Structure formats: C-alpha cells, structure tokens
Amino acid sequence: MVKLRVRMTSNGLENLIKELKELNKKLPIVIDRVAKAREQGDLSENSEYTYAREDLEFLENKIAEVEFAIDNAEVVEKNGKNGEVSMGSEVEIELGGSRDKYTLVNELESDPGKGKISDVSPIGMALIGKKVGDEGEIELPNGKVKFRVVKVS
C-alpha cells in the first residue's frame, strides 16, 4: 500500500500540531451545544440544532484533515539541490520593477498576505527549480509577468 505524503516545512508541521490542539479544545463545547439544542424539542424546526450540527460536522472534518496532514507529514529541508528554489525556500524576486519576497510552502501553510505562497500556485510553480539570476514568466489571470530571481535562502 502506497502511503500519501504531505510535504511541508517544519514550521508548518508545528503550526498544524498547535491547530489540532485548539480544534480538540473546541470539540466538547460544540458537542455540548448540539446536546443543549437537541433538548429544546422538535428537531425539524429547531434552527439552533441545525446550526450546531453543521458546526460540529465542520469541526470534525477539519480535525480529520489536520490529523491526516500530521500523520502523513514529510518535513522538507530548505533549498533544493545547488541552491535551487524548492519548498521551504525564501526567495526574493524582481517582478514588474519591484522586489518581492516569498517563502514557498504547501497549500495548508499558504498565507499570501504574509508572503507564504503555495508551491502549486502559479508563482510557486514558476519559481520551483530556479536559481539566483534565473528569469522566468508567471502566468497570472491578467497575463504573463516576467521575473528574475535575486536571492534564494
């Protein structure tokens, strides 16, 4: 049987472990909400019960997703071979006359507002395997944009 691996940074794994602890703290509270709503009587017209069940289902699914990612985590090291950009790399690029810094992470860790971009995003895919000085193009919704790798760490 082939085991699916979820590639991520060590920081991403630590954050998932923290998230799982927080989600598990919420679980008894939501279960209690469902029980209290059930006690209110007719479930077919009990919107509080419906909302509480939906919240419980969402929380249980999120816990299962995070547990799966943790159980199947494969922590990747920074930088690929010979200074190539890979997951975990911090990359500075020249893009449209300005410089931008990104850290390549997996989809679960992605937070574009903090400069953490997924390795399967258009920018991430364009950067994988590049080295300092390499140029490339990023396919964005509004067209192609050229970039140059300035720094990889």
C-alpha positions as CSV (number, residue, x, y, z in Angstrom):
1,M,0.0,0.0,0.0
2,V,1.4,3.4,-1.0
3,K,1.3,6.0,1.7
4,L,0.4,9.5,0.6
5,R,2.9,12.1,1.9
6,V,2.1,15.6,2.7
7,R,5.2,17.7,2.1
8,M,5.6,20.7,4.4
9,T,8.1,22.8,6.3
10,S,8.9,22.0,9.9
11,N,7.2,25.3,10.9
12,G,4.1,24.2,9.1
13,L,4.0,20.9,11.0
14,E,4.4,22.7,14.3
15,N,1.6,25.1,13.4
16,L,-0.7,22.1,12.4
17,I,0.0,20.4,15.8
18,K,-1.0,23.6,17.6
19,E,-4.1,24.0,15.4
20,L,-5.1,20.4,16.2
21,K,-4.8,21.1,20.0
22,E,-7.0,24.2,19.6
23,L,-9.6,22.3,17.5
24,N,-9.8,19.5,20.0
25,K,-10.4,22.1,22.8
26,K,-13.4,23.3,20.8
27,L,-14.9,19.9,20.2
28,P,-16.5,19.3,23.6
29,I,-18.0,22.8,23.5
30,V,-19.7,22.2,20.2
31,I,-20.9,18.8,21.2
32,D,-22.4,20.4,24.3
33,R,-24.1,22.9,22.1
34,V,-25.7,20.2,20.0
35,A,-26.9,18.4,23.1
36,K,-28.5,21.5,24.5
37,A,-30.1,22.3,21.2
38,R,-31.5,18.8,21.0
39,E,-33.1,19.2,24.4
40,Q,-35.2,22.1,23.0
41,G,-37.7,19.7,21.4
42,D,-38.9,19.4,17.8
43,L,-35.7,19.0,15.7
44,S,-37.4,19.6,12.4
45,E,-38.0,23.3,13.3
46,N,-35.0,23.8,15.6
47,S,-32.6,26.1,13.7
48,E,-30.2,26.2,16.7
49,Y,-29.9,22.4,16.4
50,T,-29.3,22.6,12.7
51,Y,-26.6,25.2,13.1
52,A,-24.9,23.3,15.9
53,R,-24.9,20.1,13.9
54,E,-23.4,22.0,10.9
55,D,-20.7,23.5,13.2
56,L,-19.9,20.0,14.6
57,E,-19.6,18.5,11.2
58,F,-17.3,21.3,10.0
59,L,-15.1,20.9,13.1
60,E,-14.9,17.1,12.8
61,N,-14.0,17.4,9.2
62,K,-11.3,20.0,9.9
63,I,-9.9,17.8,12.7
64,A,-9.7,14.8,10.3
65,E,-8.0,17.0,7.7
66,V,-5.4,18.2,10.1
67,E,-4.8,14.8,11.6
68,F,-4.3,13.3,8.1
69,A,-1.8,16.0,7.3
70,I,0.1,15.5,10.5
71,D,0.1,11.7,10.2
72,N,1.4,11.8,6.7
73,A,3.7,14.8,7.0
74,E,7.1,14.7,5.3
75,V,9.1,17.6,6.5
76,V,11.2,19.1,3.7
77,E,14.5,20.9,4.1
78,K,15.1,24.4,2.9
79,N,16.5,24.8,-0.6
80,G,16.8,22.2,-3.3
81,K,20.0,20.9,-4.9
82,N,22.7,23.5,-5.7
83,G,20.7,26.5,-4.4
84,E,17.6,25.8,-6.4
85,V,14.2,27.1,-5.2
86,S,12.2,24.4,-3.6
87,M,9.5,24.1,-0.8
88,G,10.8,25.9,2.3
89,S,13.0,28.3,0.3
90,E,12.8,32.0,0.9
91,V,13.0,33.7,-2.4
92,E,13.4,37.4,-3.4
93,I,12.4,38.2,-7.0
94,E,12.3,41.3,-9.2
95,L,8.8,41.5,-10.6
96,G,7.4,44.4,-12.6
97,G,10.0,46.9,-11.3
98,S,9.7,46.0,-7.7
99,R,11.2,43.3,-5.4
100,D,9.0,40.8,-3.6
101,K,10.0,38.2,-1.0
102,Y,8.2,34.9,-0.8
103,T,8.5,31.7,1.2
104,L,7.4,28.5,-0.7
105,V,5.2,26.3,1.5
106,N,2.4,23.8,0.9
107,E,-1.2,24.6,0.4
108,L,-2.1,24.2,4.1
109,E,0.6,26.7,5.1
110,S,-0.1,29.2,2.4
111,D,-0.8,32.8,3.5
112,P,-0.1,35.2,0.7
113,G,-0.6,38.2,2.9
114,K,2.4,37.1,4.9
115,G,4.5,36.2,1.8
116,K,3.9,32.5,2.2
117,I,2.9,31.1,-1.2
118,S,2.0,27.6,-2.2
119,D,4.4,25.6,-4.2
120,V,1.4,24.7,-6.5
121,S,0.3,28.4,-7.0
122,P,1.2,30.0,-10.3
123,I,4.1,31.9,-8.7
124,G,5.3,28.9,-6.7
125,M,5.3,26.6,-9.8
126,A,7.2,29.2,-11.8
127,L,9.9,29.5,-9.1
128,I,10.5,25.8,-8.4
129,G,13.9,24.8,-9.6
130,K,15.1,28.4,-10.4
131,K,18.5,29.7,-9.1
132,V,19.8,33.2,-8.4
133,G,19.9,35.1,-11.7
134,D,17.4,32.9,-13.5
135,E,14.5,34.5,-15.3
136,G,11.0,33.2,-15.9
137,E,7.4,34.0,-16.5
138,I,4.4,33.7,-14.2
139,E,1.0,33.0,-15.8
140,L,-1.4,35.2,-13.9
141,P,-5.1,35.8,-14.6
142,N,-4.3,39.2,-16.3
143,G,-1.5,37.7,-18.4
144,K,2.1,36.7,-18.2
145,V,4.6,38.6,-16.0
146,K,8.4,38.3,-16.2
147,F,10.5,37.9,-13.1
148,R,14.1,37.4,-12.1
149,V,15.4,35.5,-9.0
150,V,17.5,37.9,-6.9
151,K,18.1,35.8,-3.8
152,V,17.4,32.2,-2.6
153,S,17.9,31.3,1.1
